[in-house]
Amino acid sequence: MTHLRTRGRWLALGATLVLALCLAGTAGAWQRQGTLPNVRGKQLKEARYLLRLEGFDKVNIFSVDTDKRGLAGVVQSQLPPAGSVAPVGTTIKLSVYEYSP
């Protein structure tokens, strides 16, 4: 009798899983999402590290000229913005200060 109850639980669990998969829709619904950290004001190396921690490995970097030596290599802006939720394969765009006297 105990064997049948255990078997019934497994069948119920399996049915629940199948139902959840059917309700989820396409395979894209299962793609892992990440929340973008705020990397503005960080050095590029640290910004890339923080993005990688959340699963964002694709980064495009755009240079922004500055005449302030201390800002060289600092992230000026990011797209998508901090706090956004995006698929981990999303390409992140960073504008980074480049010193040019």
N, C-alpha and C positions, 0 to 999 in steps of 0.2 A: 504494500500500500504506500509506504514512504517513497519508494522508487517512482511510483506514478505521480505523486505530488511534485517531486523534484523535476521530473520530466515535463510536467505541465507548466512549471515556472519557466523552464528553458524555452518552451514553445511560446509562452506569453511574451517573454523577453525578445525572442526572435521576431514575433509578429510586430512588436512595438518598434523594433529597429527597422524593419521593412517599411512600416508606415512612415517613420521619420524620414527615411531616404526618399520615399515617394513624394512627401510633402515638400522636401527641400528643392525639388525642381532640377535644374541643370547642374552639371558638374561644377560650373563656375561658382555656384553658391557655396561650395566647400573650399574655395580658395582662401588661404590664410590672410587675415587682415592685420594691419599694424597701425599704431597711433604714432604720428610723426612727432618727434621730440622738438623742442625749441632749440635750434642751433645758431640762431642769430647772436652775434657778438662773440662767438667761439672761434678759436683758430680752426682752420680747415681740417687739420689732422684729427682734432678732437670731435669736430662735427661729423666727419666720416665714420669715426668709431661709434658715436652715439646712434647714428643712422643704422649702421650694421647690426648693432645690438637689437634693434627692432625689426631686422630683416630686410632693410632697404640697402641693397648693394649697388644699384645703378644710380650713379650721380653724374650730372652734367654740371660743369663749372663755367661760369661766365665772369670775366674780369671787369671790375669797376675801378677806374683810375682814382687815386687819392694822392694828395701832396703831403699827407701826414704819415711819416715813416712808421709810427706805432700802430697804424691800422692795417699794415700789409699782412695779408693772409687771414684776415678776419672776415667772417661771413656777414655780409650786409643784409641779405634777404634770402628767403627760401620759398619754393613753390613745390607742392602744396604747402600751405601754411602750417605752423605748429598746431597740434591738437587735431588735425584732420585724420580721419581713418581712411586708409587706402590699402589695396592689395599689395603684398610685400614686393611684387615685381615692378611696381611703379617706379618710373625714373624721377628722381628728385633733382630739381634745378636750384643750384646755389649761386648767388652773386657774391663774389669774394673781392675784397679790396686788393688792388695791386699798386704798390708805391711807384709813382713816377714824378720826380721832382720838376 
